[in-house]
Amino acid sequence: MLNLADMTDRGLKGEPITRREALEILRSNDDELMSIIAAAGRVRRRYFGNRVRLNYLVNLKSGLCPEDCSYCSQRLGSRAEIMKYSWADPQKVHEAVEAGIAGGARRVCMVASGHGPSQRDVERVNAMVRSLKADHPNVEVCVCLGFVDDDKAAAIKAAGADAYNHNANTARSHYGQICTTHSYQDRMDTVDILKRNGLSPCSGVIAGMGETDEEFVDVIFDLRKHKVDSVPVNFLLPFEGTPLAGGAQHITPQWCLKRLAMVRFVHPDAEVRAAAGREQHIRTMQPLALEVVNSIFLGDYLTSEGAAGAADLDMIQDGGFVPEGADGQPLVHNDSHYSPDLPVNAVPIRHRGIGSENPANA
């Protein structure tokens, strides 16, 4: 039996649950879900009140990646029909950033595909970071460029970046089945480099890639061991044209919510984000996710479409939450976008924003 009262008491003190308890949550009956959500919600509100942080992704360079991560639409050999482009024009980046901030984003995530940046790439991105910070000093900037060494991490920090994303993705024991062009240890070494150079480490997972419950628990506890500040939890988007196409059939809203709750209990005071896949897999139960997580992405993802920004702001407000930085005032959206009906489990490919002539979704 789940001892949710004891788990909650420890969470309110900033203490994690045990591995055994984490597995119990993942394997609990669906009729226990609401009790689990309520308990995890108490912990979430202890540290974050009713605030929701809105993050906004800007895809600086799409596709053409030499890594072979099986889940990724930008991977080496991917046949996913995504937009592919080299470095985006700085003016297009500026327009996308402004759209996200106008939509309520309080953290902008600048992302570029690839193994890692060259020195020239770092300088290019640093110029964008400095420009954003000059215009919006209160907006956090997170950079995600792949593997970096100490010198590059220090330069990115000096330019004004607040955080750096480098996901673990899956457990050490499962990593070789997902990627062969680099290792799990490479990723953890990079997280340590980020911390050493003053960048807030953002590192999370992709659930639903064939990992066992034990492996999912392993990676969540390893991220706690590495003291990451932010834990984005993605749910597999099975892009056609990638090795994991056709997967994710086992993912249900209840399955996702149990994982989010477990992550909250292991990381009581960290930013826990419901990231890519929430719209497709949590579906109409997304408002329950806000009781557990304190962070979501606004608008589109790197290569797939997200919910209309107006719909997410309505969900936040309807649930009694407020966007972080809005000072309790509702944010107003004047535009909405709704994707056409898609087949079950199909991934809505992004065809707007950077790389297209269409406006960004924010």
C-alpha positions in Angstrom: 0.0 0.0 0.0 1.2 3.5 -0.8 2.0 5.6 2.3 1.2 8.9 0.7 1.0 10.8 4.0 4.6 9.8 4.8 5.8 10.6 1.2 4.2 14.0 1.4 5.7 14.8 4.8 9.2 14.1 3.5 8.5 16.1 0.3 7.4 19.1 2.3 10.8 18.9 4.0 12.6 18.7 0.6 13.4 15.0 1.1 13.0 12.4 -1.7 11.0 9.2 -1.5 12.8 5.9 -1.8 13.3 3.9 -4.9 10.8 1.3 -3.6 8.2 4.0 -3.2 8.9 5.4 -6.6 8.2 2.0 -8.1 5.1 1.6 -6.1 3.8 4.9 -7.6 4.5 3.7 -11.2 2.8 0.4 -10.6 -0.1 1.7 -8.6 -3.7 1.1 -9.7 -5.4 3.8 -11.7 -8.0 4.2 -9.0 -5.2 5.5 -6.7 -4.3 8.2 -9.2 -6.2 11.1 -7.8 -4.8 10.5 -4.3 -1.3 10.4 -5.8 -1.9 13.7 -7.6 -3.3 15.4 -4.5 -0.4 14.3 -2.4 2.2 15.4 -5.0 0.3 18.6 -5.5 0.8 19.5 -1.8 4.5 19.2 -2.4 4.4 21.2 -5.6 2.5 24.1 -3.9 4.9 24.1 -0.9 7.7 25.3 -3.2 5.9 27.0 -6.1 2.5 28.0 -4.9 0.1 28.3 -7.8 2.7 29.6 -10.3 3.4 28.0 -13.7 6.6 28.9 -15.5 6.1 29.2 -19.3 9.1 28.2 -21.4 9.4 29.0 -25.1 11.6 27.0 -27.5 13.4 28.7 -30.4 14.9 26.2 -32.8 18.0 27.9 -34.2 19.1 25.0 -36.4 16.8 22.1 -37.4 17.7 18.6 -38.6 21.0 17.5 -40.1 22.3 16.1 -36.8 25.2 13.5 -36.9 23.9 11.7 -33.7 21.8 8.6 -34.1 19.3 9.0 -31.1 16.5 6.7 -32.1 13.6 8.9 -30.9 14.8 12.1 -32.7 13.3 13.4 -35.9 16.5 15.4 -36.4 18.8 12.3 -36.1 21.3 11.0 -38.7 19.2 9.2 -41.3 15.9 10.5 -40.2 13.2 10.4 -42.8 10.7 12.4 -40.8 9.3 15.2 -42.9 10.4 18.0 -40.6 11.6 21.4 -41.6 15.4 21.3 -42.1 17.5 24.5 -42.1 21.0 25.6 -41.0 21.4 28.6 -38.6 18.3 30.8 -38.6 18.6 34.5 -39.6 19.0 36.6 -36.4 16.0 38.7 -37.3 13.8 35.6 -37.5 15.1 34.5 -34.2 14.4 38.0 -32.7 10.8 37.8 -34.0 10.3 34.3 -32.6 11.7 35.4 -29.2 9.5 38.4 -29.1 6.4 36.3 -29.9 7.2 33.9 -27.1 7.7 36.6 -24.6 4.6 38.4 -25.7 2.8 35.1 -25.1 3.9 35.0 -21.5 7.2 33.1 -21.6 9.6 33.8 -18.8 12.3 31.5 -20.0 13.4 31.3 -23.6 15.3 28.2 -24.7 17.6 28.6 -27.6 18.3 25.2 -29.2 20.5 24.0 -32.1 20.8 20.4 -33.3 24.2 18.7 -33.5 26.8 17.0 -31.4 28.2 20.2 -30.1 28.9 23.8 -31.1 32.1 25.1 -32.7 33.7 28.2 -31.3 32.0 30.2 -34.1 28.6 28.7 -33.2 29.1 29.7 -29.5 29.9 33.2 -30.6 26.9 33.3 -32.8 24.5 32.1 -30.1 26.2 34.3 -27.5 25.4 37.4 -29.6 21.7 36.3 -29.6 21.8 35.8 -25.8 23.3 39.2 -25.2 20.6 40.8 -27.5 17.8 39.1 -25.7 19.1 40.0 -22.3 19.5 43.6 -23.3 15.9 43.8 -24.4 14.4 41.6 -21.7 16.7 41.5 -18.6 14.0 39.7 -16.5 13.6 36.9 -19.0 15.7 33.8 -18.3 17.7 32.3 -21.2 18.4 28.6 -21.5 20.8 27.4 -24.2 20.9 23.9 -25.6 23.7 23.2 -28.1 24.9 19.7 -27.2 28.2 18.8 -25.7 30.4 21.6 -24.5 33.7 21.9 -22.6 34.6 24.2 -19.8 35.7 27.1 -22.0 32.5 27.0 -24.1 30.3 26.7 -21.0 32.1 29.6 -19.3 31.7 31.8 -22.5 27.9 31.0 -22.7 27.6 31.9 -19.0 29.5 35.1 -19.5 27.2 36.1 -22.4 24.3 36.1 -19.9 22.7 32.7 -20.2 21.1 31.5 -17.0 20.7 27.8 -17.8 21.7 25.1 -20.2 19.7 22.1 -21.2 21.3 18.7 -21.7 18.9 15.8 -21.1 19.8 12.4 -19.8 16.9 11.0 -21.9 17.0 7.5 -20.4 18.8 5.3 -17.9 22.4 4.3 -18.2 21.5 0.6 -18.6 19.1 1.5 -21.5 21.1 4.1 -23.2 22.9 1.8 -25.7 19.6 0.7 -27.1 18.6 4.3 -27.8 21.9 5.9 -29.1 25.3 4.6 -30.2 27.1 7.8 -31.2 27.7 8.9 -27.6 27.2 7.5 -24.1 25.2 8.2 -21.0 28.4 9.1 -19.2 29.1 11.7 -21.9 25.8 13.4 -21.0 26.4 13.3 -17.2 29.9 14.6 -17.7 28.4 17.6 -19.6 25.9 18.2 -16.8 28.9 18.4 -14.4 30.6 20.9 -16.7 27.5 23.1 -16.7 27.3 23.2 -12.9 31.1 23.9 -12.7 30.7 27.0 -14.8 27.7 28.5 -13.1 25.0 27.4 -15.6 21.8 26.1 -14.0 21.6 22.5 -15.2 18.3 21.5 -16.9 18.3 17.8 -17.6 15.4 15.4 -18.0 14.0 12.3 -19.7 11.9 10.9 -22.5 9.5 8.4 -21.1 8.1 5.6 -23.2 11.1 4.4 -25.1 11.0 0.8 -24.0 12.7 1.4 -20.6 11.5 -0.6 -17.6 10.0 0.9 -14.5 13.3 0.3 -12.7 15.3 2.1 -15.4 13.0 5.1 -15.3 13.4 5.3 -11.6 17.2 4.9 -12.0 17.5 7.9 -14.3 15.3 10.1 -12.1 17.3 9.4 -9.0 20.6 9.9 -10.9 19.4 13.3 -11.9 18.8 14.1 -8.3 22.3 12.8 -7.5 23.7 15.3 -10.1 21.6 18.1 -8.4 19.9 19.4 -11.5 17.6 22.4 -11.1 15.1 21.6 -13.8 13.7 18.2 -14.9 11.7 18.3 -18.1 9.7 15.1 -18.6 9.0 14.3 -22.3 6.8 11.5 -23.5 7.8 9.7 -26.7 6.6 11.3 -29.9 6.8 8.4 -32.4 7.9 10.3 -35.5 7.4 8.5 -38.8 10.8 8.0 -40.4 12.6 7.3 -37.1 13.4 3.9 -35.5 10.7 4.4 -32.8 7.9 5.1 -35.2 4.8 3.3 -34.3 5.8 3.2 -30.6 4.0 4.8 -27.7 0.9 2.7 -28.0 1.2 1.9 -24.3 1.2 5.5 -23.1 -2.0 6.6 -21.5 -2.8 9.8 -19.5 -2.7 7.8 -16.3 0.7 6.4 -17.1 2.1 9.8 -17.8 0.6 11.4 -14.6 2.0 8.7 -12.4 5.5 9.4 -13.8 5.1 13.2 -13.3 4.0 12.6 -9.7 6.9 10.3 -9.0 9.4 12.8 -10.4 7.9 15.5 -8.1 8.3 13.2 -5.1 12.0 12.6 -6.0 12.7 16.2 -6.8 10.4 18.1 -4.4 11.8 21.6 -4.8 13.0 21.3 -8.4 11.4 22.7 -11.5 9.5 19.8 -13.0 8.2 20.4 -16.5 5.6 18.6 -18.5 7.4 18.8 -21.8 7.0 17.4 -25.3 4.2 14.8 -25.7 1.9 16.2 -23.0 -0.7 17.3 -25.6 -0.7 14.0 -27.4 -0.5 11.6 -24.4 -2.0 13.4 -21.4 -4.7 14.9 -23.6 -7.8 16.1 -21.7 -6.2 15.3 -18.4 -3.5 18.0 -18.8 -5.1 20.2 -16.1 -4.2 17.5 -13.6 -0.6 17.7 -14.7 -0.5 21.3 -13.5 -1.2 20.0 -10.0 2.1 18.2 -10.0 4.4 20.2 -12.4 5.2 23.8 -12.2 6.4 24.3 -15.7 5.3 23.7 -19.3 6.4 24.8 -22.8 4.3 27.5 -24.5 3.7 27.0 -28.2 5.5 24.7 -30.5 8.4 22.3 -29.9 11.5 21.8 -31.9 10.0 19.9 -34.8 6.4 19.2 -33.7 3.4 21.5 -33.0 2.2 22.2 -29.5 -1.1 23.5 -28.3 -2.3 26.9 -29.2 -0.8 29.4 -26.7 -4.3 30.8 -25.9 -5.6 27.3 -25.0 -2.7 26.7 -22.6 -3.3 30.1 -20.9 -6.9 29.3 -20.6 -6.0 25.9 -19.0 -3.7 27.6 -16.5 -6.2 30.3 -15.5 -9.2 27.8 -15.4 -7.1 25.6 -13.0 -6.6 28.5 -10.6 -2.9 28.9 -11.5 -1.1 32.0 -12.7 1.8 32.3 -15.2 5.1 33.1 -13.4 5.9 36.7 -13.8 2.4 37.8 -14.6 1.9 39.3 -11.1 -1.4 37.5 -10.7 -2.8 39.2 -13.8 -4.2 37.1 -16.7 -2.2 37.2 -19.9 -4.3 38.0 -23.0 -3.9 36.2 -26.2 -5.3 37.7 -29.4 -4.7 34.8 -31.7 -5.2 31.1 -31.7 -4.2 28.2 -33.9 -5.8 24.8 -34.1 -4.2 22.0 -36.0 -6.4 19.9 -38.4 -7.6 16.5 -37.2 -4.8 13.9 -37.3 -4.8 10.1 -37.2 -4.4 8.5 -33.8 -0.8 8.7 -32.6 0.3 10.9 -35.5 2.8 13.6 -34.7 1.8 17.1 -35.8 4.9 18.3 -37.7 5.8 22.0 -37.1 5.3 24.0 -40.3 5.3 27.5 -38.8 7.8 29.8 -37.1 11.5 29.7 -37.9 12.2 27.9 -41.2 8.9 28.9 -42.7 7.0 31.9 -43.9 4.3 31.4 -41.3 4.1 33.2 -37.9 5.3 31.4 -34.8 2.8 29.8 -32.5 2.8 31.8 -29.3 
